[in-house]
Amino acid sequence: MSSFNRCLSRWCPENNMFVVALSFAYFAKALSGSYMKSTITQLERRFDIPSYLIGVIDGSFEIGNLLVIAFVSYFGAKLHRPKIIALGCVIMSIGTFIIALPHFIIGSYKFETSVRWVVNSTLNPSPCQVGSPTNLTQDDVQLHSSLSLGCEGESNLSLWIYVLLGNVLRGIGETPVQPLGISYIDDFATEENAALYVGCVQTISVVGPVFGYLLGSLCARIYVDIGFVKMETITITPADARWVGAWWLGYLIAGVITLLCAIPFWFLPRSLPRGPEKCTPEQTSFIKGSPLLKHKYPADEHTSFIEMAKDFIPTLRTLLGHPVYLIYLCVTIIQLNSLIGMVTYKPKYIEQHFRQSAAKANFLMGVINIPAVALGMFSGGLLMKRLKLNIMGAARFAFGTSLIGYILSLFFFAVSCENAKVAGVTLSYNSIDTISFDKHSVFTACNSYCSCSASDWDPVCGENGITYVSPCLAGCTSSVGSGKNTVFSNCSCVGVAGNLTARTGQCPHRDDCDRMFPYFLALAVITSFIISLGGTPGYMLLIRCIKPQLKSLALGFHALATRTLAGIPAPIYFGAIIDTTCLKWGQKRCGGIGACRIYNTTSYRIAYLGLTMSLRTISFIICIPGFILLSRQLREEERNAIHSALANGGGGTEPEALRKEEFGISSSSDNSTDRETRL
């Protein structure tokens, strides 16, 4: 046996090179995918679009993947697989660069503000222009004319279309990486090594999202037009609802990394030797005849397309006629809708609900949440091996962990913050009655003599601890200083005796959020870990509940269904529901509704968490008939196995075959043998 291992070691280094390259590709695609999710609020603000359009952009990756997945899976296996993967990485990098392209053609970022700065002066114009809205000064007329001319020169095509198209290209480029990469490893490695290699690749792919969110955190701290503006003139901070970080920088970095990971694939061979080059004939014969290699298929071996087409529909009908598989498919689609919607908007929820900056939200996702998920998936697989769970045991384990996570998630409803105190939006100017925003509620007696715009969002914090939509609506008649140090004075709406001043930016959140946020983080880590424990057993249930000859089709159809019915629609309708909780929309430069500036915290929490929990509740209800059918199926197959063993007249043959298949040695497609497999 030692000589056998020495022979294998002669060709393993070539396979190792491919594994390293594939791990790098997995890392790159995971990094760029998580970075996309970390820039959701940045893209909303930069392109002045609502959350549902961000959902469309996010789902476009799955659309690109679905466009070519069948073509790549079928024809890619018959071509030069490493070069197809290299081409996919190049396409991914091009798509990532296209996402960043609008930054270089859209011009500088101009956020809405009601204060115009005077160069070389410590005294600024009065925010409160006395008069009616129709009584405009000559300067106001000139400003309005310049804005109109700028709008006429703008393209009718929204630039966020480039982001969508780039993400579609990312989806197209990502398609060959997984199916062709894993099949390449499986074809040219022993089963023991193949399992190790795939485990290494999957582990590296978990590291990618950590770095993606950390990159998102870093770029969110940098102002979008860094190097082209004087930072001392910027009146907003990263915690402001108008702040846009250097979102484009992360895409350039991710694009370069993805392009670099394509290089080694161009130099890898189309196929690797399946056996040792300098082994004795006896050793070569032993390796070729080993049951470990019986399942391997040559890269050029194929069935005619007509034969495959004739067999496809009956096979698909058989698969969808399997009641356990069909219920499993429905349950995973519903749970993935819940999971994808939750993960996509979780950083945004942290930003809006707990009033944290995008940089901090992304940092916490990368450092705390993602590692908890990875640890949960690894621990789930380890527990499954230690407990030696069979099919029913795996199903119960996955259901139990999901149910515990569901119960713990209910406590998120109690971990909450109050709405920010914004005059005319969340409370009236007398600070007594809570109200909802409308255009007229921001006007009151204290600012009636000012010519203010209701559409501006340039918040200031009064000395009374209340935020006002703009210094004009706070009734401020003068201001001194510049940038973040601007102080507004004589603010008639502030109403603090002897001190009628206000400063730029929203008022900081009170102690209730400071106390609740650590509890939220701890609860998020625990629930993520517990739910992830059931990920591996649940996936193994999918593999083991069907016949061996249907496994490939079952996995492929499962991937197709979850991408189509969960990956694409979930971000869209989650975003649309979140949009309904907006209290104050921003104003586009050329008119029209922009990105949301402030949400109703209570409504946001109920909508976001309520939709997540409702979907999971439905999935649990569907699980009940699934358990009944699975139990009935296993009992029936156990009886068939016993009858088959008695009919064959051998008491030891059947148990031995079962034990062999349990360890992946037997490649028999016998129905009863496969169903009794222990995981």
RAKANOR-V859002 format. One record per residue. NEAR is the number of other C-alpha atoms within 12 Angstrom. D_CENTER is the distance of its C-alpha to the mean C-alpha in Angstrom with 2 decimals. Layout:
# RAKANOR-V859002
near->(NEAR/NEAR)
d_center->(D_CENTER/D_CENTER)
This chain:
# RAKANOR-V859002
near->(10/9/18/25/21/18/25/31/24/21/26/27/18/26/37/27/22/46/40/28/36/47/36/37/47/41/36/45/50/37/38/51/44/39/48/46/46/51/48/47/50/48/46/40/37/43/39/37/34/40/39/32/35/46/40/34/42/49/41/37/42/39/34/33/34/34/24/26/30/22/19/30/29/26/24/32/33/25/25/27/39/42/33/37/47/36/34/43/46/37/35/49/40/35/39/47/35/31/42/37/27/30/30/21/18/24/18/20/30/25/31/35/32/32/39/26/24/17/13/10/13/17/22/26/26/28/38/36/30/24/15/16/18/14/16/18/16/10/14/18/15/13/15/18/15/16/19/16/14/16/16/14/13/17/14/11/12/18/27/34/26/29/40/34/33/36/44/37/36/50/42/38/41/48/41/44/51/39/32/35/43/33/35/43/45/34/33/39/39/35/24/21/26/28/21/20/32/32/22/27/32/28/26/28/33/35/32/35/39/36/35/39/43/35/43/46/38/30/35/39/33/26/34/37/29/23/11/14/15/13/18/17/21/33/35/33/30/33/32/37/38/42/37/41/40/37/47/40/35/39/44/29/28/44/37/28/31/44/35/24/37/39/26/27/35/24/21/27/21/30/30/29/28/34/32/28/20/18/22/16/16/14/23/22/17/23/27/23/17/21/22/28/28/24/25/25/21/22/27/19/14/17/16/13/12/10/11/15/13/13/17/17/15/15/22/26/17/20/30/24/16/24/26/36/37/30/31/42/37/30/37/38/33/36/39/34/37/37/33/34/44/39/35/44/47/40/39/43/44/40/36/39/41/40/37/29/35/49/41/30/41/45/33/36/41/36/26/29/35/35/29/31/34/34/29/31/32/27/24/32/29/20/24/32/21/13/17/21/29/28/35/35/28/37/36/26/33/40/37/24/31/35/28/25/30/35/21/26/32/25/24/31/27/19/31/31/34/29/36/36/38/48/45/37/39/34/28/27/34/23/22/14/16/21/23/26/27/20/19/20/27/39/31/24/18/25/38/26/25/33/30/40/31/34/33/32/41/40/43/48/37/40/30/29/26/39/41/47/52/46/52/46/49/52/42/46/35/30/35/28/26/29/27/23/21/31/34/43/36/31/38/35/46/38/25/19/13/13/19/28/35/44/39/40/38/38/27/29/28/20/13/20/26/21/16/26/29/19/22/33/28/22/28/35/30/31/31/36/31/35/38/39/36/39/37/33/42/39/31/31/40/40/32/40/46/39/31/28/23/30/24/22/30/34/29/25/29/32/29/26/29/31/33/26/31/36/41/36/35/41/41/31/35/44/40/27/30/40/34/26/31/34/32/36/37/35/29/28/28/24/18/14/23/31/38/37/42/41/38/36/34/29/29/37/38/26/30/41/36/27/30/37/33/23/31/36/25/22/30/29/20/27/33/21/20/30/29/19/23/33/24/17/26/29/19/18/25/24/18/21/28/23/17/21/22/16/13/13/12/15/16/14/19/29/23/18/28/30/20/22/29/26/21/27/22/25/25/24/20/23/28/32/37/38/36/35/43/30/36)
d_center->(46.63/46.42/47.59/44.90/42.20/43.87/43.76/40.05/39.43/41.01/38.15/35.17/34.74/33.90/31.21/29.98/29.62/27.37/25.24/24.87/23.91/21.38/19.84/19.63/17.95/15.32/14.84/14.67/12.12/9.75/10.67/10.25/6.79/5.68/8.47/7.44/4.96/8.05/10.41/9.81/13.08/14.83/14.54/15.66/18.65/19.56/19.83/20.83/18.65/17.52/14.12/14.63/15.07/11.80/10.45/12.81/11.69/8.02/9.72/12.32/10.74/11.50/14.79/15.81/15.21/17.30/19.99/21.17/20.06/23.45/25.43/23.85/24.08/27.70/29.20/27.16/28.77/32.18/31.65/31.12/27.76/27.22/28.02/25.71/22.83/24.15/24.23/20.61/19.68/21.94/20.36/16.86/18.49/20.33/17.30/15.74/19.17/19.45/16.37/18.37/21.61/21.88/22.39/25.59/27.01/26.07/28.35/28.11/26.03/28.40/27.22/29.45/32.29/35.72/37.44/38.99/39.88/43.40/43.75/46.10/46.66/45.91/46.64/44.15/44.94/44.99/41.70/43.88/45.81/48.75/49.34/47.82/44.73/47.12/49.14/47.21/48.58/49.19/46.25/43.93/45.29/44.74/41.15/40.45/42.13/40.10/36.82/38.11/39.11/35.71/34.07/36.56/35.63/31.88/30.46/29.86/26.67/23.67/22.11/18.52/19.51/19.42/15.75/15.18/17.67/16.30/12.86/15.02/16.96/14.06/13.42/17.20/17.60/15.11/17.02/20.03/18.53/17.90/20.78/23.36/22.57/22.80/25.81/27.51/27.33/28.52/31.42/32.83/32.45/34.14/32.26/32.31/31.01/28.41/26.88/26.98/25.47/22.54/22.00/22.08/19.56/17.07/17.80/17.22/13.81/12.87/14.36/12.24/9.10/11.94/13.54/10.60/10.23/14.03/14.50/12.59/14.95/17.89/17.48/16.97/20.39/22.09/23.40/22.29/25.89/26.84/30.14/31.17/31.91/33.95/31.65/34.58/34.57/30.96/31.29/27.71/25.72/22.02/22.11/23.42/21.60/22.81/21.69/19.69/18.90/19.34/15.97/17.81/18.97/15.73/15.34/18.97/18.54/15.65/17.85/20.85/19.31/18.21/21.71/23.40/21.84/23.49/26.94/27.89/27.12/29.86/32.43/31.70/34.08/33.45/34.43/35.45/38.68/38.46/41.40/43.39/45.53/48.48/48.75/51.87/52.20/52.12/48.83/47.34/48.52/47.07/43.61/43.64/44.90/42.45/40.47/37.42/37.48/38.57/35.15/34.66/35.03/36.22/33.94/36.50/37.33/36.35/37.53/38.63/36.25/38.82/39.11/35.37/35.18/38.08/36.48/32.94/33.61/35.73/33.23/30.34/32.68/33.49/29.87/29.02/32.34/31.25/30.72/28.77/26.28/25.96/25.33/22.80/20.96/21.09/19.97/16.87/15.91/16.42/14.68/11.52/11.75/12.03/9.30/6.49/8.26/8.74/5.56/4.52/8.13/9.12/9.98/11.76/13.49/14.74/15.99/17.76/18.99/20.16/20.83/19.17/18.43/15.07/16.25/16.93/13.76/11.71/14.57/14.52/10.88/11.86/15.37/15.40/12.42/11.04/14.74/15.58/13.26/14.79/18.20/17.91/17.24/20.13/22.36/21.88/23.15/25.94/27.06/27.13/29.45/31.59/32.06/32.68/30.92/31.95/30.07/30.91/30.23/26.70/26.09/27.58/25.65/22.22/23.44/24.94/21.96/19.79/22.72/23.19/19.58/20.11/23.35/22.01/19.20/22.12/23.15/20.20/22.36/25.10/23.15/23.34/24.76/27.23/26.77/27.65/31.31/31.53/34.95/35.07/31.44/31.04/34.73/38.01/39.96/42.29/39.36/40.48/38.91/35.17/34.41/31.74/31.44/33.55/35.18/38.51/37.56/37.01/40.65/43.35/46.85/45.87/44.16/46.23/48.29/45.26/43.92/40.22/37.26/35.14/32.15/31.83/29.35/30.93/30.92/33.66/34.37/37.86/40.05/39.89/36.21/35.10/32.80/34.26/32.44/34.58/37.71/39.69/38.76/39.65/43.07/43.12/46.01/45.67/43.34/43.86/41.80/38.89/35.17/33.62/37.19/38.35/40.34/41.40/44.71/46.95/44.01/45.93/43.04/42.14/45.35/45.80/49.51/50.48/46.92/45.32/42.73/38.98/36.47/33.47/30.06/29.08/30.85/29.07/27.82/30.35/30.72/28.97/25.47/26.59/27.70/24.79/21.87/22.81/23.15/19.68/18.26/20.59/19.77/15.98/16.74/19.32/17.45/14.40/17.12/19.22/16.73/15.59/19.33/19.56/16.91/19.50/22.43/20.61/19.78/23.39/24.66/23.26/25.13/28.32/28.98/30.04/32.70/32.17/32.88/30.06/27.31/26.07/26.07/24.50/21.51/21.21/21.61/19.11/16.42/17.70/17.82/14.37/12.81/15.40/15.58/12.11/9.45/11.50/13.11/10.87/9.05/12.63/14.73/12.74/13.11/16.70/17.60/16.39/18.56/21.54/21.61/22.20/25.67/26.17/24.80/25.29/27.78/27.27/29.88/31.52/31.21/28.72/25.87/23.21/20.23/20.70/22.49/22.85/21.71/23.80/22.37/23.90/22.81/19.20/19.19/20.97/18.87/15.40/16.70/19.27/17.09/14.91/18.23/20.03/17.83/18.24/21.94/22.41/20.97/23.46/26.29/25.66/25.75/29.41/30.96/28.75/30.44/33.81/33.45/32.17/35.09/37.54/36.30/36.69/40.15/41.25/40.13/41.85/45.05/44.74/44.31/47.43/49.44/48.42/49.48/52.80/53.44/52.98/55.46/53.49/52.15/50.43/48.85/46.04/44.88/44.99/42.81/40.31/40.25/39.77/36.82/35.23/35.04/33.99/37.50/38.70/37.33/39.27/37.82/40.09/38.46/39.88/39.10/35.38/34.94/36.60/34.34/33.44/30.07)
